[in-house]
């Protein structure tokens, strides 16, 4: 991990690559580097730190900017600590080959020992330097061109990768390949220039045409020629499918907001609306979802539904469990994708597996999908990125329409995932006869109002900021919720941890008595979801238990509630809605709270330390 950019054409490559790296900063990284080729000479610049640090190094020598061919990288450390030497790009021992690499080469140690026995030495601790020298050894041993050498070398590799490789003896081409880590190729007019990136954001102002490599595919990119795409395993030539990009430059800029996270929190009304627009027709009492409609019997006859996801998507899956079981009465299990494949799960052809991922590239979720498919289960994907690996690997699916999410801490992806899960639950419930026509229409009408209610809720931003100022220095926090809002408590705690680095835990409110109550004193803030639905009286009792131990209560309540207002230290009101739809509202104050606390603590909100937006390694 984490970001790759590259260019070959007639323009000056440096500004394209360096701006591309800035566009990829949202993915998270700890070092950056760039290779420029000009006049038969490779100029390599790399450093621990930010892209801005890299720019300063390059500025010291103007020659480092020259050239119309180059590749760049932002690294999130896997093998070897973050430092200048371990940063990418890496050179082969001869100095002829240059590589950038996302992913992990699992058998790198075995390969390294073999290369050492053949006289190779290594400067870094990375698996990537092993890979570039393996390619060089194969090229020398087989006396072949770079493309063939990369293909043959990758057949010795176990692991995941997206790579771009350059050979100064063949300066009119770049080789790219992928397995388990995304790579996109932007195609200029008449093949006069090509762009390489981990996603399309670095080159959207230059071209709308892109090729997304599939797993185990390699592309030979040559100036003024059509891209050749081959299968790595058997060298079969495959069609290079050029797609038209759907994102715009405006979508990935801050638009006047201080941070992408704040912008994306405020984009949620539109994102939720876009996600159900065209799928939900309240006046007609219809939900239309092709991925469900075309496979309805798979869901209706399923013995159980298994939801696999990681992080925030796992929390959305927990909300989905409550929704599907409550409405459709189908048993649901929610699994961490990272554990699913390693615990020898029982999966049968009568199971439906729903895989959730914002990026559609999460390595653990992709591995879970492949396992489920191998056992005969029907796999349905929910993701945000069109053409992503999960969209291609699953049997059917539904896109969220959140638009690009740049902030590492997910916000609008969470609410749009819940929106899709709500639509699925309602559709299955209606199809199974578990919801009357009147109740079904009621839910559709209430769901249609959610974007406006989120919009109104965002107007409490200043009040949330005031609460954030009170608790920004708390070393620990508890988040409590029940029923549909227990997963929201987990998500609220995760948001605070991710961007402010304050320790926080989420619990079902009733579980507080089974351990966490020992932590409560006058210094412990407890954030409680106490809306007047579901188990309201039980939550009020839990709040009383906290107050009797001097805990500080910050409660999310339904507008007009008096009972909790009189007990709590602070309250945040949300508009009234059905309990099943309330997570779409209750999560918003927690997002704002985490954001403001992180800003007040001077944290890097959009790029929190140690985190990556798209986790493409296991």
ABEGO torsion letter per residue (X at the ends): OABBBBBBEABBAAAAAAAAAAAAAAAEBABBBBBBBBGGBBBBBBBBEBAAAAAAAAAABAAAABEABBBBBBBBBABEBBBAAABOBBBBAAGABBBBBBEBBAAAAAAAAAAAAAGBBBABABAAAAAAAAAAAAAAAAGBBAAAAAAAAAAABBEBBBBBBBBAABAABBBBBBBGBBBBBBBBBGGABBBBBABAAAAAAABABBBBBBBGBBBBBBBGBBBBBBBAAAGBBBBBBBBBBABBAAAABAGGBABAAAAAAAAAAAAAAAAABGABBAAAGBBBBAAAAAAAAAAAABABBBBBBBEAAAAAAAAAAAAAAAAAGBBBBBBBAAAAAAAGBBBBAABBBBBBBAAGABAAAAAAAAAAAAAGBBBBBBBABBGBAAAAABABEBBBBAEBBABABBAAAAAAAAAAAAAAAAAAAAAAGABBAAAAAAAAAAAAAAAAAAAAAAAAAAAAAAAAAAAAABABBBBBBBEAAAAAAAAAAAAAAAAAGBBBBBBBAAAAAAGAAAABBAABBBBBBBBABEAAAAAAAAAAAAAAAGBBBBBBBBBGBAAAAAABABBBBBBBBBAAAAAAAAAAAAAAAAAAAAAAAGBBAABBBGBBABBABX
